[in-house]
């Protein structure tokens, strides 16, 4: 799979699909101030640990909180400005996940799923 960089409109189209996993890679305080509806907050370091453990065990899934994510699931990533989510997107894609990164991060997101301000 390849890492796909998407804009706010495309992000909203994917976010509207049932079963899509949205991951906010920012810290907990930033997440509480504003985030995209339905997102799970997990740091990129923690997600990296989960990916590495999964790879070492030869698994094709990862567990985010209580949700098992398969490689075929659509995973949407975002951070503050897009750099961290792009790096994680590339890594997850190398592991075979169907992952997309929000261009410009939440700072440039103008979609309909923003909570807080």
C-alpha positions in Angstrom: 0.0 0.0 0.0 1.0 3.6 -0.5 0.7 6.6 1.8 -1.9 8.9 0.4 -2.0 12.6 1.3 -5.5 14.0 1.2 -7.2 17.4 1.6 -10.1 18.3 3.9 -12.8 17.4 1.4 -11.4 14.0 0.8 -10.9 13.5 4.5 -14.6 14.2 5.1 -15.7 11.8 2.4 -13.6 9.0 4.1 -14.7 10.0 7.6 -18.3 9.6 6.6 -17.8 5.9 5.8 -18.7 3.4 8.4 -15.7 1.6 9.9 -13.0 4.1 9.0 -10.5 4.7 11.8 -9.4 8.3 12.6 -6.3 8.8 14.6 -5.1 12.1 16.1 -1.4 11.9 16.7 -1.2 15.1 18.9 -0.9 15.2 22.6 -3.9 14.9 24.9 -4.1 18.6 25.8 -4.2 19.6 22.1 -6.8 16.9 21.5 -9.1 18.2 24.2 -9.0 21.7 22.8 -10.1 20.6 19.4 -10.2 17.5 17.3 -12.0 15.8 14.5 -15.2 14.0 15.6 -14.7 10.3 16.0 -10.9 10.4 16.3 -8.9 8.3 18.7 -6.0 10.2 20.4 -2.8 8.2 20.4 0.7 9.7 20.2 2.9 8.8 17.2 5.4 7.3 19.6 2.8 5.0 21.0 1.5 4.1 17.6 5.0 3.3 16.5 5.5 1.0 19.5 2.2 -0.8 18.5 3.3 -1.2 14.9 6.8 -2.5 15.9 5.3 -5.1 18.3 2.8 -6.2 15.7 5.6 -6.6 13.1 7.8 -8.6 15.5 4.9 -10.9 16.3 4.2 -11.3 12.6 0.7 -10.0 12.9 -1.2 -8.2 10.1 -3.3 -6.2 12.6 -2.8 -3.6 15.3 -4.9 -2.8 18.3 -5.8 0.8 19.0 -7.5 1.0 22.4 -10.1 -1.7 22.1 -10.3 -1.7 18.3 -8.5 -4.2 16.1 -7.3 -2.5 12.9 -6.8 -4.8 9.9 -4.5 -3.8 7.0 -7.6 -3.5 4.7 -9.3 -1.0 7.1 -9.1 2.7 6.0 -7.0 4.6 8.6 -7.0 8.4 8.6 -4.2 10.1 10.4 -3.7 13.8 11.3 -1.5 15.9 13.6 -1.0 19.6 14.0 0.5 20.6 10.6 0.8 17.3 8.7 4.5 16.4 9.1 4.1 13.8 11.9 1.1 12.2 10.3 2.9 12.0 6.9 5.8 10.2 8.5 3.5 7.7 10.3 1.5 7.3 7.2 4.6 6.2 5.2 5.6 3.8 8.0 2.1 2.2 8.2 1.9 1.9 4.5 5.2 0.1 4.5 3.6 -2.4 6.9 0.7 -2.9 4.4 -2.0 -0.7 6.0 -4.5 1.3 3.9 -3.6 4.7 5.4 -4.2 8.4 4.5 -2.7 11.6 6.0 -4.5 14.9 6.3 -2.6 17.5 4.3 -1.7 20.5 6.6 -3.0 18.7 9.7 -5.8 20.0 11.8 -4.5 23.6 11.5 -5.6 23.6 7.8 -8.6 21.3 8.2 -11.8 23.1 7.1 -14.1 20.1 7.1 -17.4 19.5 8.9 -16.2 17.2 11.6 -14.1 19.7 13.7 -15.0 19.9 17.4 -13.9 22.8 19.6 -12.1 25.8 18.1 
